[in-house]
Amino acid sequence: MAATTKCPSPASTRPSLPVVEFPGVGLDAAQARRIAGIAKRMLADEPTLASTRMFGDKVSAGVDDAPALLFEDHAEITLYAQPGADLGLQYRALMLAGDEDMVLIGGPRSEDFETYCRHTLGLGSVTVLGVPPASAIGHATLPERCAATPSALEPIVETARKHRRLNLIPYIGTRQAWRFAGLIAERTGARVKVAAPPPHLTQRVNDKLWFARCVKDLLGPAALPPSYCTFGPVGLVGRLGALARRFERIVIKIPDSAGGAGNLIFLSELIRRLPPALLSRRVSRLLARRGWNGGFPLLVGAWDCDVLASPSVQIWIPARDDSLPVVEGIFDQAIGDEEGTFVGAMPCELPESLRNRLAGEALQLAHLFQQMGYFGRCSFDAVIAGNDAATALPHWIECNGRWGGTSIPMTLANRLLGDWKRRALLIVQRTDSKNRPCSLPAALARLGPLVFRDRGEEGIVILTPAGLETGTGMHLMSIAGSTDAARRQALAAESLLRAGPTDGRAGSGPR
C-alpha cells in the first residue's frame, strides 16, 4: 500500500485567520506525482499564470504577522457586481480582522456593528476606513476608490511605512486588488503580502469551464456532470438538443459568474419542442436578462435532478513549498432556488465514506492549484448525485477561489471557539425576507440571552448588519451544542428579529 502524506495543521501566522484541520485526509506519493505532472503541463500552456512581476518586486502572495488591510469588493465579479448586490456583505471583512488591522468599507457605515465586533465578540481594535460609494467619485472598485480618497489612503500608507510591511487580505484576488498592493509598495517601499492567488490564476480557478477541465484531467469525466464548451449560437443550440435527448434538465452557465447568478436551467421537453431558430432567440434573451454580454464560450451540461446534498469543501492553501493544503471542513449548503443561490450552510451530515471521498478529492484539486501557484482561501462546491448514499457519487460543480458565505463564518467560529468543530454551527443568510427595519442595538435587545458573547460557548452571532437595518433580511450564525439545538436557536432568533417593536432609529438604515 502506498504511503500517505497527511495534511499538517500549520500554525497560522495571523491569529485572525486560524486554520484547523479536518482529520484523516492525505495524499499518497503516486497522487502527488500525477498532480505535479498535470500542473507542469498546464503551466507550460500558460507560463504567466501565477506571475506577479507587473506589480513590483516587493509584492508577493502570502501572509505574515504584519498589520493587515482587509476588504470585500465584488465589482470585478461577473454578474455579481450589480448595484446593491453586496447587501452589506462587505462588513464580513471585520470577522477576519484583529488588533492593528484596517478594514475598508465603501458607502454608509454601521458604527453600531463595528462596536459589536469590537466589544461583544471581542475581535480586537480594528480601524475602519470609510470610502465613498462608486457613484460619488466615478471608480467602480473599492481599491480604486481608496486610492482616490486621501483620508482612507494615508492611514494605510503610514502603517506600511511604520512597519515596513503590510498584508493585503482581499475577498478575492482581482487585478485591482493586486494593483493596489503595488501602489502601496511603490509609495512606501514596504513589502506587501497579498493573501490571495495572483490575478490571472484567480480568474482561471473561478471560471467554470477551466475548473471542469481540471476536474476531468485529475479525477476523470465521471467526477462532474456531462459538460461541454460551446463557442457560438449554432453550437449552443446543437448541444442543447443533443443533451435534451438524454437528460431531464439542461443548464447553461456563464463561466465566470459567481454561484448561481449565471445559471440558466431548461426543461428538456421545452428544448425538444422549440425549433432551433426560436430556441436560439429565447436562450439569448434569457441570458441577456441575467447580464450576459453576448460573449462565448458558454458551458452547457446536464443538470443533476436526483441530488442528496450540495456540499462545499473549505480549504486553506499555503504557499507551494510550505505544506499541503488543509481541508478544514465539509458543509451542506442550503440552496434557495433552482439556480443554486446560497442561503446558508451547516456541517455536512453525509455518511463518513462520502465525506472522506469529498475531502480526498478536494485535497487533490487544491494541491493541483497549489502547484500552479495558488495561495489562500478556496472552496469547492459539489452535488451528491444519486438516489441513495450507498450508490451516489460526487459531481464537482465549481471552485470558489475566494472567501465566501461559509468560509468567513467558519473562520470566525475558529476565532471564537478555538475549533469550530467543538460546537454545532448553522449559517443563515436571508436576503429576500421582509422584516421591520431594526437598528443593531434593538436587534441585540430582542435576542437578549441568545446573543453570543466573547468567551462564550453558544448563541447567535450577527454576521452583517445591513439586512436588519434596512428590513431586507438577516445574516447570522447559530452556535449550539447540537445540530438540532442550533436549528431551534436560529428559528427562535429569526422569529424575534422579524417581530417586536422597533426603536427610534429603526427606519434610518445603516449609518
N, C-alpha and C positions, 0 to 999 in steps of 0.2 A: 504494500500500500504506500502511495506517495506521501512524503512528509507534507504537513500543512503548516503554513505560517499564519499564526493568529494576529489579529489587529491589536497592537499595543494601545493602551489608553494614554495618549500624550498629555502631559501636564500643560494646560493652556497657559500661554504667556500673558493672557489677559483674564483677570477674574470675571469680567463681564461677559466673556464668551466661553463658559465652561463646556467641555466636551466629555460625555460619559458614554462608555462603550456598551453596545448591545452584545451580550456574551455569545461565545461559541461560533464566531464567524472567522473564516480564514481562506487563504489561497494556497493551493499546492504548487510545487515547482513547475509542473507542466502547464498549469493555467497561467502562471506568471510569464513563462517563456512565450506562450501563444499570444498573450496580451501585448507583450513587448514587440512582437513581430507585427501585429496589426497596427500598433501605434507608429512604428517606424515607417510602414507603408503609407499611412495617412499623412504623416509629416512630410514625407517625400513629395506627396501631391500638393501640399500647402506648406512650404518651408517657413513662412512668416506667421503661421497660425498663432503662436504664443509670443510673438515679438512685442516688446515694449520700448524699443530703441527710440522711436519717434517722440517719446515723452521725456527723454533725457536720461543720463546715466545714474542719476540719483533717485530714480523712480523704479520700483520693482514690486512684484506680487509678494504678499506675505503679511505678517502682523507681528508686533512685538509689544513690549510693556510701556511704550511711549504713550502720551496722550493721544486721543483719537477724535476725529471728526466723523460723525455718523449722519446719514440722511437717507430718506426713502423718496425716490423720484421715479415716476412712471412715464415720463414724457417721451422716452425713446423706445417704449414697448408698443409694437403694432397693435392697434385696436383697443389696447388697454388705456392709452393716453387720451381719453376723451375728457372734455370739460367736466369737472366734478367727479371723475371716475374713482379717484382715490378715496373719497368719502372719509377723509381724515386719517387714512391709514398711515400717513407719514409720521404720525406720533408713535408708531410702533418702534421707531429707532430709539426712543427713550428706554425701551426694555432691554437694549443691548449696551447701554452707556453706563459709565460709573464715574467715580471721582476724577476730576480734572478733564473729563471729556467734554466735547461740544456737540450739539445737535442742531442741524438746520431745519427750520420749519418755514414753509412758504405760505404766505397769506395769514389769516387771523390765527392768533394763538389762544390756547386754553391754559391760562396760568393756574387754574384750579387743578388741572390734570398734572401739570408739572410739579405742583406741591404734593399731590397724591403720590406720584412716583418717588419723590424725594423722601417723604416722611412716612406715609402709610406703608409703602412697600420697602422702604429703606434701600433704594437703589443707588444712592450716593448723590454728591453735589455735582450736578451737570449744568453747564452753561448752555442755555437755549438761545440761538441766534435767529432773529426774525428776518425773513427775506420777503420782498413784495411779491404778490401774485404775478403770474406770467403776463397778464394783460396790462399791468402797471408800467413795465419797463421794456416790454417787447421781446423778452427772451423766453423760450419755451422751457428750458431745463433748469432745474434748481441750481446746479453748479454755475451755469452762466449768469443767473440772477444774483448769486452770491458774489461772483467776481465783479459785478457791476454795482454792488452795494457796499460802500466803504465801512458802514457800521457793522456789517457781518464779516467782511473780509479781513479787516485789521486785527481783530482778536485771534483769528486763525494764523495770520502771518506772525503775530507776536509770540504765540505759543510755539510755533515751529522754530522760530529764531532762538527762543529761550532754551528749548530742549535739543536743538539741532536735529530733530527728527520728529516725525508725525505719522500716525496711522490714519488712513482714509478707509472708512468702512461703509461702502455704499450698499444699498438694497440689491443692486445689480451692477456688474462691471461694464457699463456702457462707455462709449468713446468720450463723451463729455465728462464723465467721472474721472477717467484717466487723464484727460487734458487738464482738468482742474488740479490733479496731483502734480502734473508737470509745471503748472503755473506757480504753485506754492513752492516747489523745489527751486524754480528759477528765481523767484522773488527773495528767498531766504537762504539758499544754499543748504537747506536741511535735506536729509534723506527721508523720502516719503514711501511708506509701505502701503500698498493697496490690497485690502483683504477681499480680493475677487480675482477671477481669471482675467487675462488680457482681453481687450475688447473684441478682437476677431474670434477668439475661441469662445467668448461669451455668446456672440451671435450664433456661432455654429451649434453649440450644445442646446440652445433654446429653439433651434429650427427642427421642426418635427420630421422633415424629410431626412435631414442629416442624422438625427438620432435614430430613425428607423434603419438607416444603413448600418450604424454602429451595432444595433441590436442584432440585425441579420448576420453581420460578419462575425460577431462574437458568440452569440447564443444560438444562432440558427433561425431559419424562417418561421419555425413553429412558435417562437417566442414573441411574436407580435401578430395582430390580426392581418389577414391578407391586405396588403397596402401597396399602392402604386403611385409613381410620379407622372403627372401629366403636364404637357408643355404647350397646350393650346386648346381652344374651344372644341375642335373636332376630336382630338384625343380624349378630352374630358368626357364628352358625350358618349364616345365609344366605350370608354372604360366603365362609365356608369351603367350602360346597357349590359355589358358582359357580367358585371358583378350582380346586377339585379336579377339575372337568371339563376344565381347560386345562393344568394343571401336575402334575408328578410328586410334588412335595413342597410342603407349605404350612407357613409359620411364623407363630406368634402371638408378638408381642413386647410385654412390659410396657414402656411408652415410656421411663420414667425409670430403668430398671435399668442396671447397669454391664455392658458387654460381653455375654457370652453368658449371664449369670446369669438373665435374664428371657426367654430364647428357648425356645419350645416347638414342636417340629417334628413334623409328622404326615405319614405316607404318604397320598397322595390316595385310594388304594384303601380304606383304613380309613374315611376320611370318607364316601366314597360308600356304604359298606356299612352304616353305622350310621343308624338312624332319628334325626330331628332332636332329639327329647327326650333320647334316650340320649347322643347326641353332646354336647349341651349339658352334661349332668351330668358326663360324662367330662372334658371340657375344663375345667370349673370345678374339678373335683377335682385335676387335674394342675397347674393354675395355682396352686391353693392350696398344693400341696406346694412350689412354688417360692417361696412367701412372698407371693403376690398377696393384696391385701386386699379384693378384690371390686370395685374401682373401675374405671370406664371414663373415657375411651376406651382401647381397645387397638388396636395396629397389627396388621393381618393382611396377609400378602403371599406371593408366590411365593418359594420357597427355591431359589436357583441351584444346580443339580446339576452342570453342566459348568463347573468352575472351574479356571482355570490357576494362579491365585495369589490371595493375600489380602494385598494391600499396605496399608501405612499411611504416610501423608504427614505428616511432622513439620514444624510451623510455629511461628514466633515472631511474635506480632502486637504491634507497637509502638503507642503512642498515635496517635490518628487524625491528628494534624497533624504527626507526626514523619517517617514514611517508610512505604513499602508494607510489608505483611507479608513475612517472609522464609521461603521454603521452604528447610529445612535438609537434608532427606534423605527418601528413599523406602525403606522397609524391607519385606521379605517377612515376614509374621507366621507363626509356627508355631502351628497350631491343634491342641489336644489332644483334642477330641471333636467330636461332631456339632453341638453348640450353639454352638461358637466360642470355647472357653476358651483364653486366651492362655497359651502355654508357652515362648515365645521369639521371637527375630527375628534377621534378618541383612540386610545391604544388598540391595536389590532387584536381581534378575538378569533382569528382563524386557527385551525389546528397547527400544532407545533411544526409538523413536517412542511406545511405550506409556508409558514413564517420563516423557517430555516432556508427554504428554497429561495424565497424572495430576497432574504438578506444576502445569501451567497451570490445570486445573480447580480444584485445591485452592487455588491462589492467588486465584482468583475468589471462592470461598466464604469464604476468610479475609478478603479485602478487604470483602466484604459484612458480615461480623461486625464488622470494624474500624469501618466506617461507622456501625454501631449502637452503638459504644462499648466494644467488646471490647478488653481488654489482656491480654497474657501468653501462656502456653504453650497450644498447641492441636494436635490431630492429627485427621486424617480417615481412616476405615477404608473400604476398598472391596473388592470381589471383581472379578477379571477373568473375565467370563462369556463362554464360548465354547469351541469345540473346538481352535482353534489361534490363535497370536499374530497372524496376519495379519487375522483377522476378529473377534477378541474385543474386547469393549467394557468399560470400567469401569462398574460399578454401585456407587454410593456407598451405604454401609450405615449409618454412624453417625458422629457427631462426639464426640470425647473432649475436652471443654472443661476440661482439667486436665492435670497432669503424668501420666506413666504408665510402663509397663514398658519402653518403647522410648526415650522422650524423656529419661528420667533417665540411663540408661547412655550414650546418645549425647552428652549434655551433659558427663558425666564424662569420656568419651573426648576431647572437645574440651579439657577442662582438662588431661588427662594428655599429649596428643599435639600440641595446638595446633589440629589439624583432624582430626576423626575419619576423614576420607576418606584420610588418609595410610596407613592400615593397614586390614586386613580385620577386621570385628567379628562376633562371634556371641554372642548373648544367650541364656542358658539359665535357665529358671525352672521348676523341678520342685517341685511342692507335694504330690505324692501318692506319691512313691517311698519305699521303706523302706531307709534306710541306718543303720548303727550310730551312735548319738549320739556326737558328737565336739566337743570344745572347739575354739575357733578356733586357738589355738597348735598343737594337734595337727594340725588340718587344714592349716595352713601348712607344718608339718613334713613331712606326707605329700606335699604338692605340690612341696616342695623348689625346684629351679631353675625350675619352671614358674610360680612366683609373680611377678606383675608388681610392679615396684618403682618408686618415684619416679624420674623422668627416664629410665625405661626405654623400650623400643620395642615389646616384646611380652611376653605372659604371661597368666596367669589373674588376674582381679580378682574378689574375693568381694564381692557386692553387698549381701547381707544375711546376718546370722548365724544367725537362728532355726532354719531348716531343718536346718542342720548340727548345731546344739547339741541339738536335740530328736529328730533322726533321722527327720524327716518330709520331707526333700527338700534341694534346694540351689538357690542363686541366684547365678549367676556370669556373667562376660563373658570371652570368649576374644579376645585381640588378637594378630594374627599378620600375616605378610607377604602371605598369600594366603588366599582363602576355604577352600581345601582344608586348608591348614595350620591355620587357626582351628578347623575341624571336628575334625581329628585331635587337636589340643591339648585341645579341650573333652572329647572322648571319653576321652582319657587322664586328664584331671582327674577326670571322673565316676567312672572305674574306681578311681582312687586313693582318692577320698573315700568310696566305698562299701565298700572292703576295708581290711584292715590293722588293727593293734591300736589301741585307744583308750587315753587316758591316765587318770589317777586322777580327773579331773573329768568324764569323758565323760557319765556318766548324770545329772548335776545340772541340765542345761538352762541357759537363759540366766540371767545374774545381774543 
